[in-house]
Every structure is written in structure tokens, then in C-alpha cells.
Amino acid sequence: MAFAESGESVKAGLRAWAEACLPGRAIGGRLTDTLDVTDKTVATVSEALAPFGVRNPVLPYLRKRVGGWQDDDFEAKQRLTKTWDVTPYIQGAGEYRLDLVHERGWHGISGYSVALATAAEPVAQGTTPAALTVVAVDKHTSSIGYTSRDPVYVLKLPTYDPQAKYYIVADIQGVRSSDKPPERRGCQGNANLWRVRQPDEKIEMPPLLPMSDAEKARYGGPQFGKSGLRVGVIQGGYGSESLLKAAQGLSGVDAQPVWLISDKNLQNCQVLIVTQPRAGTAISEEAAQVLGRFVVRGGGLIATHDAVGYRQCPVALPQVARGVRHVRVEQWVMQGSHPVCAGFPAGQGGRQSYYDAIVLEPGAGATVVGVVGEESSPAIVCGEAGKGRAVLCGLGLAFTATDDADCAPTADEARLLGNMIRWCGRQ
């Protein structure tokens, strides 16, 4: 409650400062951006807390994007109706405001009216006010561009029906871009909605809701079905979400997310996939010991990129391999007849998503199945430890070289992933 209220206090102070400096003038772009990022910061923290049942009491009062327009919207006709579902953001009677904001492009738009309307059932995009019940409307002409005029529409909702669906219906006019010179095209923008808090309006802290099932799973370990190889994928790493999705698409595999590395959380897993964590020290020495015990007791472990035991990631299985350096490569080559090499023609390169790989120092008795670079340095090593198996893979699987974002595995990475899972799971 204190955090949410502090966000409101910051915005009120900034607006008062602007009015004191330039009375009656429109708030400038830099200050508007600051107000906007303040709302977004509070909203982002609210979203992170929501799975724990914590609700932000001032969420309806935060400025949030509810719709927008693109170049293609104005190709067929230039004056049109945009309809945006705002049901989640209408909470109670009161004054709401919609702000039309130009984002990019040579051309702006004109606004003629904005209405708040209700419907008993969901409605399609482009529905006109006649097909809805208008409960509030503001009719005035606005000019939306890099320098806007009257971009805010005021909507006063007299009564609130929690069972109704609420929609913003905007009458706007844009410009066709396709018939303009290339350097004079583009017409894109956003619509932002918020509820106005009145000076004497008091807000009560809403009660705590039950924790979501998905959040509970973070602490109780993965929930597997009754069939399929039980594969856990540690989340929060580079490529972890993409590898989870790819593993879930494999026949005979039941892949589930794992959030915390502990003996208890891993006890139902047959195979575990660990990627380089985005928070460098997320795999502690204690966690590495847990991973080592998991394999020795009979589990299968697949570690990718730095998670092989390089830089900030501790070495979990020195008897199999450890990372020693990294090299810039986009391909690797499988070698030998090991099951992890199945489907890879001898000497043919495999394409990875990322731009570098970790070179490994194999342990005694381990098998090198993949190499990188002109020196054919070890990058994928298989080995056994106790009753279990491990594949330490220095490749950067399923995340991009441009911005480190998760991406779908390449065809070669997908084949390698399936081979590693099946060998580690003894299938």
C-alpha cells in the first residue's frame, strides 16, 4: 500500500512542479515520459506480486495502454472506429480518462469522440456505438502528433455493473501511407486509460487472495503426469523457456518447469535441464552439490553454456567436464557414434542460436561428442557419475545472439536436445 501510494505522490508532485513552472501549459514529452514510467514501475511490481495474492489498491488509477492504431488500419478508409476491451481496467463508478498518443511515423491522427460502452457479451473489433450501450462519451476534436492538441478524453461513469463488458469506442481519422513517398509514411500510436482519483477519495487495502497454483508449483517442485519421461527444466536461464516448450513437444516426454534447485524439488525428475542463469550467481555452490547428488543417485543432467561450470557457475560434475574458456562460433560438429550424435551426419556442422560456446575440459572416462572451432575443441561431453548420466553442453541453445532473448531452437538444436534427453533418461 505504501509503495503504491508513493507512486501516486511522485506523480502529483511532478504535475504540481510543472504547473508552478509553466502554468496553463501542456506537460512536455520528457515529463510525460517520467510520469508514464512511474506508472509502469508500480504496475510491473504489482504484476510480480499478483501470483502471491497481493493486489495493488491503486491499479485502476495507473495510466495503462489499452489499444492503439497502426499504418494498415487506414489503408482501406481513413476515418474509422476502433474498439478496445477495457473490462479489466474499469473498477467502479467515477471519472476515467483516455489519452491518445502519437508514437512514430510521419503522420498523426485526428480524434472526434471517445465513448465508454457496455455489452453483455464480447464484441468484435470495429463495433460501432450503435451495437453497444454508451454509458459515457466525450465529443471533441483532437490533433494527435508530435505536438498534440486536446489529446485527453474525459469519461464519467455514473454507475458500475461488475457483470458487464466494458469497451472504449474511438472515432478517429488517420492517413493512408502506401501512396506517400517512403520518407513520409507511418501512422502509429497508443491509447492509454486511467481512473482519476478524487482529492477526498479514500482507498482501502484489498484482502490477500490465495496464492496461484502456478506460484505454488515454484516451491513444491514440478507436477508431472502419469506417463512419459519426467523432465524438469530449471527456469530463469538463457533459453530455459524455449527449451521447456521444445521438450514439451517431444513424444514420450513430460516436461515441467522447476524454479528452485533442492533435493526435494528434484526428487520426481528423471532428467533435469539447467541453462546458464540470467542472474549470474543463481546457481550457488550448494545448488551445484544438489545437482551432483541428483546425478549420482541415478538422475540425468543436461547443462548448457556457462552452467557447465564456467565463470560464475560452479562445477557440479568435475568427473564429467568443466568449462575452461569461450570461443566465438556459430556452428558445432558432432563426432563419433554415441547415441547423442544420432541423426547428425559425420563431419557436418550444426547451427546454434548464439554466437559463442564454452570449451570443456573432459573428465577421465568422459566422451567428447561435439567440437567447435578450427582446433576441434570439446564443447559437448557425455559421461556417467554414480548411477546417473550427464551431458555438459557448452553451446548457447535457444537464445539469440542479438539481445539474449529466448527463441525457438534451430533444427539442429532441437535434434540435439531430443538426443540428450533420451540418452540421459536411458530411452
Buried (B, 14 or more C-beta within 10 A) or exposed (E): EEEBEEBBEBBEEBEEEBEEEEEEEBBEEEBBEBBBEBBBBBBEBBEEEBBEBBBBBBBBBBBBBBBBBBBEBBEEEBEBBBBBBBBEBBBEBBBBBBBBBBEEBBBBBBBEBBBBBBBEEEBEEEBEBEBBBBBBBBEEEBBBBEEBEBBBBBBBBEEBBEEBBBBBBBBBBBBBBEEBEEEEBBBBBBBBBBBBBEEEEEBEEEEEEEBEEEBEBBEEBBEBEEEBBBBBBBBBBBBBBBBBBBBBEBEEBBBBBBBBBEEEBBEBBBBBBBBBBEEEEBBEEEBBBBBBBBBBBEBBBBBBBBBBBBEEBBBBBEBBBBBBEBBEBBBBBBBEEBEBBBEBEEEEBBEBBBEBBBBBBBBEEBBBBBBBBEEEBBBBBBBBBBEBBBBBBBBBBBBBBEEBEBBEBBEBBBBBBBBBBBBBBEB
